[in-house]
Amino acid sequence: MVNTLGSRIRFLRDEKSVSQLEMARQLNISNAQLSRYESGDRKPDPEMIVQIADYLRVSTDYLLGRTGLINESALGYGSQEDKELLMKVKKIPELDHLIDQMNENPEKANRLMQIWKWLK
């Protein structure tokens, strides 16, 4: 079974260059507990999921694997036109992997948005 929650917590923590110990202290949990969340040995309760999402500045849906989109505003989709275009793309199941790539590489996301606007 894929440990989406744990792998996303670790990915985001690493992206922010935050140690497990530092993040655990900020969340008021033990380093061992955070390690268990990341490894998939334990699942956080709903309140902790919200705290983790707030700390990492992402949606709970992203952490839980319900969306591949970390945060629309974080990727620079500021205009209403950009948001509408993104919503259209999100409705195409075959493009899920592109949305994941956009979240992992904001520079690539901005380039793809430019291409989509040009095609439109």
Backbone atoms as SQL, in Angstrom:
CREATE TABLE atoms (id INTEGER PRIMARY KEY, chain TEXT, resi INTEGER, resn TEXT, atom TEXT, x REAL, y REAL, z REAL);
INSERT INTO atoms VALUES
  (1, 'A', 1, 'MET', 'N', 0.837, -1.180, 0.000),
  (2, 'A', 1, 'MET', 'CA', 0.000, 0.000, 0.000),
  (3, 'A', 1, 'MET', 'C', 0.886, 1.249, 0.000),
  (4, 'A', 2, 'VAL', 'N', 0.521, 2.224, -0.807),
  (5, 'A', 2, 'VAL', 'CA', 1.282, 3.455, -0.920),
  (6, 'A', 2, 'VAL', 'C', 1.032, 4.337, 0.302),
  (7, 'A', 3, 'ASN', 'N', 2.099, 4.882, 0.838),
  (8, 'A', 3, 'ASN', 'CA', 2.015, 5.770, 1.999),
  (9, 'A', 3, 'ASN', 'C', 2.039, 7.218, 1.513),
  (10, 'A', 4, 'THR', 'N', 0.930, 7.648, 0.905),
  (11, 'A', 4, 'THR', 'CA', 0.849, 8.990, 0.344),
  (12, 'A', 4, 'THR', 'C', 1.054, 10.060, 1.404),
  (13, 'A', 5, 'LEU', 'N', 0.347, 9.944, 2.511),
  (14, 'A', 5, 'LEU', 'CA', 0.440, 10.941, 3.573),
  (15, 'A', 5, 'LEU', 'C', 1.880, 11.089, 4.061),
  (16, 'A', 6, 'GLY', 'N', 2.491, 9.988, 4.416),
  (17, 'A', 6, 'GLY', 'CA', 3.859, 10.037, 4.931),
  (18, 'A', 6, 'GLY', 'C', 4.860, 10.552, 3.925),
  (19, 'A', 7, 'SER', 'N', 4.738, 10.105, 2.679),
  (20, 'A', 7, 'SER', 'CA', 5.703, 10.544, 1.675),
  (21, 'A', 7, 'SER', 'C', 5.530, 12.027, 1.358),
  (22, 'A', 8, 'ARG', 'N', 4.303, 12.513, 1.396),
  (23, 'A', 8, 'ARG', 'CA', 4.090, 13.939, 1.139),
  (24, 'A', 8, 'ARG', 'C', 4.577, 14.792, 2.308),
  (25, 'A', 9, 'ILE', 'N', 4.376, 14.323, 3.524),
  (26, 'A', 9, 'ILE', 'CA', 4.906, 15.065, 4.679),
  (27, 'A', 9, 'ILE', 'C', 6.422, 15.176, 4.557),
  (28, 'A', 10, 'ARG', 'N', 7.061, 14.055, 4.288),
  (29, 'A', 10, 'ARG', 'CA', 8.523, 14.073, 4.193),
  (30, 'A', 10, 'ARG', 'C', 8.993, 14.944, 3.029),
  (31, 'A', 11, 'PHE', 'N', 8.347, 14.808, 1.865),
  (32, 'A', 11, 'PHE', 'CA', 8.727, 15.601, 0.701),
  (33, 'A', 11, 'PHE', 'C', 8.657, 17.095, 1.025),
  (34, 'A', 12, 'LEU', 'N', 7.543, 17.529, 1.604),
  (35, 'A', 12, 'LEU', 'CA', 7.369, 18.944, 1.909),
  (36, 'A', 12, 'LEU', 'C', 8.332, 19.415, 2.990),
  (37, 'A', 13, 'ARG', 'N', 8.558, 18.577, 3.985),
  (38, 'A', 13, 'ARG', 'CA', 9.509, 18.922, 5.052),
  (39, 'A', 13, 'ARG', 'C', 10.904, 19.094, 4.462),
  (40, 'A', 14, 'ASP', 'N', 11.288, 18.167, 3.588),
  (41, 'A', 14, 'ASP', 'CA', 12.598, 18.261, 2.935),
  (42, 'A', 14, 'ASP', 'C', 12.695, 19.500, 2.049),
  (43, 'A', 15, 'GLU', 'N', 11.611, 19.804, 1.332),
  (44, 'A', 15, 'GLU', 'CA', 11.595, 20.986, 0.467),
  (45, 'A', 15, 'GLU', 'C', 11.814, 22.265, 1.269),
  (46, 'A', 16, 'LYS', 'N', 11.322, 22.273, 2.477),
  (47, 'A', 16, 'LYS', 'CA', 11.464, 23.445, 3.346),
  (48, 'A', 16, 'LYS', 'C', 12.760, 23.409, 4.155),
  (49, 'A', 17, 'SER', 'N', 13.554, 22.348, 3.963),
  (50, 'A', 17, 'SER', 'CA', 14.814, 22.166, 4.691),
  (51, 'A', 17, 'SER', 'C', 14.604, 22.223, 6.198),
  (52, 'A', 18, 'VAL', 'N', 13.576, 21.517, 6.649),
  (53, 'A', 18, 'VAL', 'CA', 13.263, 21.455, 8.071),
  (54, 'A', 18, 'VAL', 'C', 13.551, 20.039, 8.552),
  (55, 'A', 19, 'SER', 'N', 14.257, 19.921, 9.655),
  (56, 'A', 19, 'SER', 'CA', 14.547, 18.601, 10.203),
  (57, 'A', 19, 'SER', 'C', 13.292, 18.014, 10.839),
  (58, 'A', 20, 'GLN', 'N', 13.296, 16.687, 10.994),
  (59, 'A', 20, 'GLN', 'CA', 12.182, 16.037, 11.689),
  (60, 'A', 20, 'GLN', 'C', 12.047, 16.590, 13.097),
  (61, 'A', 21, 'LEU', 'N', 13.171, 16.750, 13.766),
  (62, 'A', 21, 'LEU', 'CA', 13.163, 17.238, 15.137),
  (63, 'A', 21, 'LEU', 'C', 12.540, 18.633, 15.231),
  (64, 'A', 22, 'GLU', 'N', 12.937, 19.507, 14.329),
  (65, 'A', 22, 'GLU', 'CA', 12.411, 20.872, 14.341),
  (66, 'A', 22, 'GLU', 'C', 10.906, 20.884, 14.068),
  (67, 'A', 23, 'MET', 'N', 10.468, 20.130, 13.072),
  (68, 'A', 23, 'MET', 'CA', 9.045, 20.093, 12.758),
  (69, 'A', 23, 'MET', 'C', 8.248, 19.483, 13.908),
  (70, 'A', 24, 'ALA', 'N', 8.773, 18.413, 14.484),
  (71, 'A', 24, 'ALA', 'CA', 8.093, 17.760, 15.611),
  (72, 'A', 24, 'ALA', 'C', 7.939, 18.733, 16.776),
  (73, 'A', 25, 'ARG', 'N', 8.974, 19.496, 17.053),
  (74, 'A', 25, 'ARG', 'CA', 8.896, 20.485, 18.142),
  (75, 'A', 25, 'ARG', 'C', 7.811, 21.513, 17.858),
  (76, 'A', 26, 'GLN', 'N', 7.740, 21.980, 16.610),
  (77, 'A', 26, 'GLN', 'CA', 6.735, 22.977, 16.243),
  (78, 'A', 26, 'GLN', 'C', 5.318, 22.417, 16.359),
  (79, 'A', 27, 'LEU', 'N', 5.173, 21.114, 16.108),
  (80, 'A', 27, 'LEU', 'CA', 3.856, 20.479, 16.189),
  (81, 'A', 27, 'LEU', 'C', 3.540, 19.959, 17.593),
  (82, 'A', 28, 'ASN', 'N', 4.524, 20.073, 18.479),
  (83, 'A', 28, 'ASN', 'CA', 4.379, 19.605, 19.864),
  (84, 'A', 28, 'ASN', 'C', 4.153, 18.083, 19.935),
  (85, 'A', 29, 'ILE', 'N', 4.906, 17.366, 19.119),
  (86, 'A', 29, 'ILE', 'CA', 4.899, 15.901, 19.149),
  (87, 'A', 29, 'ILE', 'C', 6.343, 15.432, 19.218),
  (88, 'A', 30, 'SER', 'N', 6.544, 14.150, 19.455),
  (89, 'A', 30, 'SER', 'CA', 7.910, 13.635, 19.511),
  (90, 'A', 30, 'SER', 'C', 8.461, 13.424, 18.102),
  (91, 'A', 31, 'ASN', 'N', 9.770, 13.455, 18.009),
  (92, 'A', 31, 'ASN', 'CA', 10.436, 13.164, 16.747),
  (93, 'A', 31, 'ASN', 'C', 10.074, 11.758, 16.278),
  (94, 'A', 32, 'ALA', 'N', 9.987, 10.825, 17.230),
  (95, 'A', 32, 'ALA', 'CA', 9.626, 9.443, 16.893),
  (96, 'A', 32, 'ALA', 'C', 8.227, 9.368, 16.286),
  (97, 'A', 33, 'GLN', 'N', 7.302, 10.163, 16.824),
  (98, 'A', 33, 'GLN', 'CA', 5.938, 10.156, 16.289),
  (99, 'A', 33, 'GLN', 'C', 5.910, 10.670, 14.852),
  (100, 'A', 34, 'LEU', 'N', 6.609, 11.762, 14.584),
  (101, 'A', 34, 'LEU', 'CA', 6.674, 12.286, 13.216),
  (102, 'A', 34, 'LEU', 'C', 7.309, 11.266, 12.288),
  (103, 'A', 35, 'SER', 'N', 8.338, 10.605, 12.752),
  (104, 'A', 35, 'SER', 'CA', 8.988, 9.561, 11.963),
  (105, 'A', 35, 'SER', 'C', 7.992, 8.447, 11.618),
  (106, 'A', 36, 'ARG', 'N', 7.160, 8.073, 12.570),
  (107, 'A', 36, 'ARG', 'CA', 6.142, 7.033, 12.324),
  (108, 'A', 36, 'ARG', 'C', 5.116, 7.491, 11.295),
  (109, 'A', 37, 'TYR', 'N', 4.755, 8.780, 11.327),
  (110, 'A', 37, 'TYR', 'CA', 3.826, 9.302, 10.320),
  (111, 'A', 37, 'TYR', 'C', 4.460, 9.210, 8.934),
  (112, 'A', 38, 'GLU', 'N', 5.716, 9.623, 8.843),
  (113, 'A', 38, 'GLU', 'CA', 6.399, 9.617, 7.555),
  (114, 'A', 38, 'GLU', 'C', 6.607, 8.210, 7.009),
  (115, 'A', 39, 'SER', 'N', 6.862, 7.263, 7.885),
  (116, 'A', 39, 'SER', 'CA', 7.103, 5.885, 7.441),
  (117, 'A', 39, 'SER', 'C', 5.804, 5.121, 7.182),
  (118, 'A', 40, 'GLY', 'N', 4.696, 5.654, 7.675),
  (119, 'A', 40, 'GLY', 'CA', 3.417, 4.977, 7.507),
  (120, 'A', 40, 'GLY', 'C', 3.091, 3.998, 8.617),
  (121, 'A', 41, 'ASP', 'N', 3.961, 3.927, 9.638),
  (122, 'A', 41, 'ASP', 'CA', 3.702, 3.034, 10.764),
  (123, 'A', 41, 'ASP', 'C', 2.505, 3.496, 11.590),
  (124, 'A', 42, 'ARG', 'N', 2.252, 4.797, 11.610),
  (125, 'A', 42, 'ARG', 'CA', 1.127, 5.367, 12.340),
  (126, 'A', 42, 'ARG', 'C', 0.457, 6.422, 11.466),
  (127, 'A', 43, 'LYS', 'N', -0.818, 6.624, 11.710),
  (128, 'A', 43, 'LYS', 'CA', -1.575, 7.666, 11.014),
  (129, 'A', 43, 'LYS', 'C', -1.958, 8.744, 12.033),
  (130, 'A', 44, 'PRO', 'N', -1.755, 10.000, 11.677),
  (131, 'A', 44, 'PRO', 'CA', -2.147, 11.071, 12.597),
  (132, 'A', 44, 'PRO', 'C', -3.662, 11.188, 12.679),
  (133, 'A', 45, 'ASP', 'N', -4.154, 11.683, 13.814),
  (134, 'A', 45, 'ASP', 'CA', -5.593, 11.911, 13.941),
  (135, 'A', 45, 'ASP', 'C', -5.960, 13.141, 13.104),
  (136, 'A', 46, 'PRO', 'N', -7.255, 13.349, 12.862),
  (137, 'A', 46, 'PRO', 'CA', -7.661, 14.471, 11.989),
  (138, 'A', 46, 'PRO', 'C', -7.140, 15.831, 12.438),
  (139, 'A', 47, 'GLU', 'N', -7.118, 16.077, 13.736),
  (140, 'A', 47, 'GLU', 'CA', -6.627, 17.368, 14.223),
  (141, 'A', 47, 'GLU', 'C', -5.139, 17.549, 13.899),
  (142, 'A', 48, 'MET', 'N', -4.373, 16.470, 14.017),
  (143, 'A', 48, 'MET', 'CA', -2.951, 16.551, 13.710),
  (144, 'A', 48, 'MET', 'C', -2.734, 16.745, 12.207),
  (145, 'A', 49, 'ILE', 'N', -3.561, 16.128, 11.390),
  (146, 'A', 49, 'ILE', 'CA', -3.450, 16.322, 9.932),
  (147, 'A', 49, 'ILE', 'C', -3.637, 17.800, 9.599),
  (148, 'A', 50, 'VAL', 'N', -4.598, 18.430, 10.244),
  (149, 'A', 50, 'VAL', 'CA', -4.827, 19.865, 10.025),
  (150, 'A', 50, 'VAL', 'C', -3.611, 20.667, 10.484),
  (151, 'A', 51, 'GLN', 'N', -3.054, 20.339, 11.640),
  (152, 'A', 51, 'GLN', 'CA', -1.865, 21.055, 12.133),
  (153, 'A', 51, 'GLN', 'C', -0.687, 20.883, 11.179),
  (154, 'A', 52, 'ILE', 'N', -0.495, 19.668, 10.684),
  (155, 'A', 52, 'ILE', 'CA', 0.606, 19.402, 9.748),
  (156, 'A', 52, 'ILE', 'C', 0.396, 20.199, 8.465),
  (157, 'A', 53, 'ALA', 'N', -0.823, 20.179, 7.940),
  (158, 'A', 53, 'ALA', 'CA', -1.126, 20.923, 6.713),
  (159, 'A', 53, 'ALA', 'C', -0.878, 22.419, 6.914),
  (160, 'A', 54, 'ASP', 'N', -1.318, 22.947, 8.048),
  (161, 'A', 54, 'ASP', 'CA', -1.089, 24.364, 8.331),
  (162, 'A', 54, 'ASP', 'C', 0.406, 24.665, 8.429),
  (163, 'A', 55, 'TYR', 'N', 1.133, 23.805, 9.110),
  (164, 'A', 55, 'TYR', 'CA', 2.582, 24.014, 9.268),
  (165, 'A', 55, 'TYR', 'C', 3.280, 23.994, 7.909),
  (166, 'A', 56, 'LEU', 'N', 2.891, 23.052, 7.051),
  (167, 'A', 56, 'LEU', 'CA', 3.535, 22.911, 5.744),
  (168, 'A', 56, 'LEU', 'C', 2.915, 23.813, 4.676),
  (169, 'A', 57, 'ARG', 'N', 1.833, 24.497, 5.049),
  (170, 'A', 57, 'ARG', 'CA', 1.142, 25.435, 4.162),
  (171, 'A', 57, 'ARG', 'C', 0.601, 24.751, 2.902),
  (172, 'A', 58, 'VAL', 'N', -0.085, 23.644, 3.129),
  (173, 'A', 58, 'VAL', 'CA', -0.745, 22.914, 2.047),
  (174, 'A', 58, 'VAL', 'C', -2.156, 22.553, 2.507),
  (175, 'A', 59, 'SER', 'N', -2.942, 22.035, 1.590),
  (176, 'A', 59, 'SER', 'CA', -4.288, 21.608, 1.968),
  (177, 'A', 59, 'SER', 'C', -4.231, 20.201, 2.559),
  (178, 'A', 60, 'THR', 'N', -5.219, 19.906, 3.384),
  (179, 'A', 60, 'THR', 'CA', -5.318, 18.542, 3.912),
  (180, 'A', 60, 'THR', 'C', -5.606, 17.569, 2.773),
  (181, 'A', 61, 'ASP', 'N', -6.346, 18.012, 1.758),
  (182, 'A', 61, 'ASP', 'CA', -6.611, 17.143, 0.605),
  (183, 'A', 61, 'ASP', 'C', -5.308, 16.730, -0.076),
  (184, 'A', 62, 'TYR', 'N', -4.363, 17.654, -0.177),
  (185, 'A', 62, 'TYR', 'CA', -3.070, 17.294, -0.778),
  (186, 'A', 62, 'TYR', 'C', -2.352, 16.256, 0.084),
  (187, 'A', 63, 'LEU', 'N', -2.284, 16.498, 1.383),
  (188, 'A', 63, 'LEU', 'CA', -1.592, 15.551, 2.271),
  (189, 'A', 63, 'LEU', 'C', -2.196, 14.158, 2.187),
  (190, 'A', 64, 'LEU', 'N', -3.522, 14.091, 2.070),
  (191, 'A', 64, 'LEU', 'CA', -4.212, 12.801, 2.066),
  (192, 'A', 64, 'LEU', 'C', -4.266, 12.149, 0.689),
  (193, 'A', 65, 'GLY', 'N', -3.725, 12.817, -0.323),
  (194, 'A', 65, 'GLY', 'CA', -3.697, 12.230, -1.655),
  (195, 'A', 65, 'GLY', 'C', -4.991, 12.404, -2.432),
  (196, 'A', 66, 'ARG', 'N', -5.868, 13.298, -1.957),
  (197, 'A', 66, 'ARG', 'CA', -7.139, 13.523, -2.655),
  (198, 'A', 66, 'ARG', 'C', -6.969, 14.476, -3.831),
  (199, 'A', 67, 'THR', 'N', -5.856, 15.187, -3.876),
  (200, 'A', 67, 'THR', 'CA', -5.541, 16.069, -4.989),
  (201, 'A', 67, 'THR', 'C', -4.032, 16.079, -5.184),
  (202, 'A', 68, 'GLY', 'N', -3.611, 16.315, -6.391),
  (203, 'A', 68, 'GLY', 'CA', -2.185, 16.442, -6.670),
  (204, 'A', 68, 'GLY', 'C', -1.728, 17.881, -6.595),
  (205, 'A', 69, 'LEU', 'N', -2.651, 18.780, -6.355),
  (206, 'A', 69, 'LEU', 'CA', -2.349, 20.202, -6.343),
  (207, 'A', 69, 'LEU', 'C', -2.058, 20.659, -4.925),
  (208, 'A', 70, 'ILE', 'N', -0.825, 21.074, -4.699),
  (209, 'A', 70, 'ILE', 'CA', -0.426, 21.506, -3.356),
  (210, 'A', 70, 'ILE', 'C', -1.230, 22.726, -2.928),
  (211, 'A', 71, 'ASN', 'N', -1.152, 23.759, -3.730),
  (212, 'A', 71, 'ASN', 'CA', -1.784, 25.021, -3.361),
  (213, 'A', 71, 'ASN', 'C', -1.765, 25.898, -4.600),
  (214, 'A', 72, 'GLU', 'N', -2.923, 26.205, -5.134),
  (215, 'A', 72, 'GLU', 'CA', -2.984, 26.984, -6.371),
  (216, 'A', 72, 'GLU', 'C', -2.225, 28.294, -6.262),
  (217, 'A', 73, 'SER', 'N', -2.400, 29.024, -5.180),
  (218, 'A', 73, 'SER', 'CA', -1.757, 30.324, -5.056),
  (219, 'A', 73, 'SER', 'C', -0.246, 30.194, -4.930),
  (220, 'A', 74, 'ALA', 'N', 0.237, 29.108, -4.358),
  (221, 'A', 74, 'ALA', 'CA', 1.679, 28.927, -4.205),
  (222, 'A', 74, 'ALA', 'C', 2.360, 28.762, -5.546),
  (223, 'A', 75, 'LEU', 'N', 1.621, 28.288, -6.550),
  (224, 'A', 75, 'LEU', 'CA', 2.212, 28.089, -7.863),
  (225, 'A', 75, 'LEU', 'C', 2.079, 29.313, -8.760),
  (226, 'A', 76, 'GLY', 'N', 1.505, 30.366, -8.244),
  (227, 'A', 76, 'GLY', 'CA', 1.460, 31.599, -9.001),
  (228, 'A', 76, 'GLY', 'C', 0.275, 31.718, -9.940),
  (229, 'A', 77, 'TYR', 'N', -0.802, 30.993, -9.713),
  (230, 'A', 77, 'TYR', 'CA', -1.982, 31.132, -10.547),
  (231, 'A', 77, 'TYR', 'C', -2.828, 32.241, -9.959),
  (232, 'A', 78, 'GLY', 'N', -2.463, 33.471, -10.258),
  (233, 'A', 78, 'GLY', 'CA', -3.105, 34.583, -9.605),
  (234, 'A', 78, 'GLY', 'C', -4.381, 35.052, -10.269),
  (235, 'A', 79, 'SER', 'N', -4.452, 35.044, -11.586),
  (236, 'A', 79, 'SER', 'CA', -5.613, 35.608, -12.252),
  (237, 'A', 79, 'SER', 'C', -6.780, 34.631, -12.277),
  (238, 'A', 80, 'GLN', 'N', -7.957, 35.186, -12.426),
  (239, 'A', 80, 'GLN', 'CA', -9.163, 34.360, -12.539),
  (240, 'A', 80, 'GLN', 'C', -9.068, 33.466, -13.772),
  (241, 'A', 81, 'GLU', 'N', -8.517, 33.994, -14.838),
  (242, 'A', 81, 'GLU', 'CA', -8.348, 33.218, -16.080),
  (243, 'A', 81, 'GLU', 'C', -7.465, 31.992, -15.826),
  (244, 'A', 82, 'ASP', 'N', -6.368, 32.168, -15.079),
  (245, 'A', 82, 'ASP', 'CA', -5.485, 31.053, -14.751),
  (246, 'A', 82, 'ASP', 'C', -6.217, 30.004, -13.923),
  (247, 'A', 83, 'LYS', 'N', -6.990, 30.455, -12.953),
  (248, 'A', 83, 'LYS', 'CA', -7.719, 29.523, -12.094),
  (249, 'A', 83, 'LYS', 'C', -8.753, 28.739, -12.891),
  (250, 'A', 84, 'GLU', 'N', -9.453, 29.403, -13.794),
  (251, 'A', 84, 'GLU', 'CA', -10.452, 28.714, -14.623),
  (252, 'A', 84, 'GLU', 'C', -9.780, 27.675, -15.524),
  (253, 'A', 85, 'LEU', 'N', -8.644, 28.044, -16.089),
  (254, 'A', 85, 'LEU', 'CA', -7.908, 27.109, -16.936),
  (255, 'A', 85, 'LEU', 'C', -7.449, 25.904, -16.124),
  (256, 'A', 86, 'LEU', 'N', -6.951, 26.144, -14.936),
  (257, 'A', 86, 'LEU', 'CA', -6.502, 25.051, -14.078),
  (258, 'A', 86, 'LEU', 'C', -7.663, 24.129, -13.720),
  (259, 'A', 87, 'MET', 'N', -8.826, 24.694, -13.438),
  (260, 'A', 87, 'MET', 'CA', -9.987, 23.876, -13.107),
  (261, 'A', 87, 'MET', 'C', -10.382, 22.989, -14.285),
  (262, 'A', 88, 'LYS', 'N', -10.268, 23.488, -15.502),
  (263, 'A', 88, 'LYS', 'CA', -10.567, 22.676, -16.682),
  (264, 'A', 88, 'LYS', 'C', -9.581, 21.520, -16.801),
  (265, 'A', 89, 'VAL', 'N', -8.314, 21.806, -16.574),
  (266, 'A', 89, 'VAL', 'CA', -7.277, 20.779, -16.673),
  (267, 'A', 89, 'VAL', 'C', -7.481, 19.713, -15.605),
  (268, 'A', 90, 'LYS', 'N', -7.866, 20.125, -14.405),
  (269, 'A', 90, 'LYS', 'CA', -8.055, 19.173, -13.307),
  (270, 'A', 90, 'LYS', 'C', -9.184, 18.187, -13.583),
  (271, 'A', 91, 'LYS', 'N', -10.085, 18.522, -14.500),
  (272, 'A', 91, 'LYS', 'CA', -11.211, 17.645, -14.835),
  (273, 'A', 91, 'LYS', 'C', -10.821, 16.556, -15.839),
  (274, 'A', 92, 'ILE', 'N', -9.596, 16.596, -16.334),
  (275, 'A', 92, 'ILE', 'CA', -9.140, 15.610, -17.312),
  (276, 'A', 92, 'ILE', 'C', -8.240, 14.608, -16.592),
  (277, 'A', 93, 'PRO', 'N', -8.757, 13.395, -16.313),
  (278, 'A', 93, 'PRO', 'CA', -8.000, 12.416, -15.520),
  (279, 'A', 93, 'PRO', 'C', -6.613, 12.097, -16.089),
  (280, 'A', 94, 'GLU', 'N', -6.494, 12.117, -17.394),
  (281, 'A', 94, 'GLU', 'CA', -5.210, 11.780, -18.014),
  (282, 'A', 94, 'GLU', 'C', -4.119, 12.798, -17.708),
  (283, 'A', 95, 'LEU', 'N', -4.499, 13.946, -17.192),
  (284, 'A', 95, 'LEU', 'CA', -3.519, 14.998, -16.917),
  (285, 'A', 95, 'LEU', 'C', -3.118, 15.087, -15.446),
  (286, 'A', 96, 'ASP', 'N', -3.583, 14.124, -14.637),
  (287, 'A', 96, 'ASP', 'CA', -3.225, 14.128, -13.209),
  (288, 'A', 96, 'ASP', 'C', -1.723, 14.193, -12.988),
  (289, 'A', 97, 'HIS', 'N', -0.969, 13.428, -13.790),
  (290, 'A', 97, 'HIS', 'CA', 0.489, 13.407, -13.599),
  (291, 'A', 97, 'HIS', 'C', 1.104, 14.771, -13.885),
  (292, 'A', 98, 'LEU', 'N', 0.523, 15.538, -14.810),
  (293, 'A', 98, 'LEU', 'CA', 1.043, 16.879, -15.079),
  (294, 'A', 98, 'LEU', 'C', 0.824, 17.797, -13.889),
  (295, 'A', 99, 'ILE', 'N', -0.313, 17.658, -13.246),
  (296, 'A', 99, 'ILE', 'CA', -0.583, 18.491, -12.069),
  (297, 'A', 99, 'ILE', 'C', 0.410, 18.152, -10.965),
  (298, 'A', 100, 'ASP', 'N', 0.706, 16.858, -10.776),
  (299, 'A', 100, 'ASP', 'CA', 1.710, 16.468, -9.776),
  (300, 'A', 100, 'ASP', 'C', 3.060, 17.092, -10.103),
  (301, 'A', 101, 'GLN', 'N', 3.450, 17.058, -11.380),
  (302, 'A', 101, 'GLN', 'CA', 4.730, 17.644, -11.784),
  (303, 'A', 101, 'GLN', 'C', 4.737, 19.148, -11.552),
  (304, 'A', 102, 'MET', 'N', 3.608, 19.779, -11.776),
  (305, 'A', 102, 'MET', 'CA', 3.525, 21.222, -11.563),
  (306, 'A', 102, 'MET', 'C', 3.756, 21.569, -10.100),
  (307, 'A', 103, 'ASN', 'N', 3.259, 20.737, -9.207),
  (308, 'A', 103, 'ASN', 'CA', 3.439, 20.979, -7.781),
  (309, 'A', 103, 'ASN', 'C', 4.877, 20.794, -7.351),
  (310, 'A', 104, 'GLU', 'N', 5.555, 19.860, -7.986),
  (311, 'A', 104, 'GLU', 'CA', 6.928, 19.569, -7.603),
  (312, 'A', 104, 'GLU', 'C', 7.917, 20.554, -8.217),
  (313, 'A', 105, 'ASN', 'N', 7.513, 21.253, -9.275),
  (314, 'A', 105, 'ASN', 'CA', 8.424, 22.157, -9.954),
  (315, 'A', 105, 'ASN', 'C', 7.670, 23.408, -10.400),
  (316, 'A', 106, 'PRO', 'N', 7.596, 24.438, -9.542),
  (317, 'A', 106, 'PRO', 'CA', 6.846, 25.648, -9.905),
  (318, 'A', 106, 'PRO', 'C', 7.329, 26.312, -11.188),
  (319, 'A', 107, 'GLU', 'N', 8.608, 26.204, -11.496),
  (320, 'A', 107, 'GLU', 'CA', 9.109, 26.786, -12.739),
  (321, 'A', 107, 'GLU', 'C', 8.478, 26.097, -13.947),
  (322, 'A', 108, 'LYS', 'N', 8.393, 24.771, -13.878),
  (323, 'A', 108, 'LYS', 'CA', 7.746, 24.002, -14.936),
  (324, 'A', 108, 'LYS', 'C', 6.259, 24.359, -15.002),
  (325, 'A', 109, 'ALA', 'N', 5.647, 24.570, -13.853),
  (326, 'A', 109, 'ALA', 'CA', 4.229, 24.924, -13.809),
  (327, 'A', 109, 'ALA', 'C', 3.986, 26.239, -14.536),
  (328, 'A', 110, 'ASN', 'N', 4.813, 27.221, -14.273),
  (329, 'A', 110, 'ASN', 'CA', 4.645, 28.516, -14.939),
  (330, 'A', 110, 'ASN', 'C', 4.844, 28.391, -16.438),
  (331, 'A', 111, 'ARG', 'N', 5.789, 27.581, -16.852),
  (332, 'A', 111, 'ARG', 'CA', 6.027, 27.372, -18.287),
  (333, 'A', 111, 'ARG', 'C', 4.826, 26.687, -18.937),
  (334, 'A', 112, 'LEU', 'N', 4.275, 25.675, -18.265),
  (335, 'A', 112, 'LEU', 'CA', 3.102, 24.993, -18.803),
  (336, 'A', 112, 'LEU', 'C', 1.914, 25.944, -18.899),
  (337, 'A', 113, 'MET', 'N', 1.749, 26.808, -17.912),
  (338, 'A', 113, 'MET', 'CA', 0.658, 27.778, -17.959),
  (339, 'A', 113, 'MET', 'C', 0.831, 28.714, -19.156),
  (340, 'A', 114, 'GLN', 'N', 2.053, 29.112, -19.444),
  (341, 'A', 114, 'GLN', 'CA', 2.304, 29.973, -20.599),
  (342, 'A', 114, 'GLN', 'C', 1.944, 29.251, -21.893),
  (343, 'A', 115, 'ILE', 'N', 2.321, 27.982, -21.991),
  (344, 'A', 115, 'ILE', 'CA', 2.013, 27.201, -23.187),
  (345, 'A', 115, 'ILE', 'C', 0.505, 27.045, -23.345),
  (346, 'A', 116, 'TRP', 'N', -0.186, 26.718, -22.240),
  (347, 'A', 116, 'TRP', 'CA', -1.642, 26.551, -22.314),
  (348, 'A', 116, 'TRP', 'C', -2.326, 27.845, -22.739),
  (349, 'A', 117, 'LYS', 'N', -1.865, 28.967, -22.225),
  (350, 'A', 117, 'LYS', 'CA', -2.462, 30.243, -22.615),
  (351, 'A', 117, 'LYS', 'C', -2.240, 30.495, -24.108),
  (352, 'A', 118, 'TRP', 'N', -1.051, 30.171, -24.579),
  (353, 'A', 118, 'TRP', 'CA', -0.752, 30.374, -25.995),
  (354, 'A', 118, 'TRP', 'C', -1.640, 29.475, -26.860),
  (355, 'A', 119, 'LEU', 'N', -1.825, 28.227, -26.434),
  (356, 'A', 119, 'LEU', 'CA', -2.674, 27.296, -27.190),
  (357, 'A', 119, 'LEU', 'C', -4.134, 27.730, -27.179),
  (358, 'A', 120, 'LYS', 'N', -4.542, 28.312, -26.105),
  (359, 'A', 120, 'LYS', 'CA', -5.938, 28.729, -25.958),
  (360, 'A', 120, 'LYS', 'C', -6.237, 29.847, -26.926);
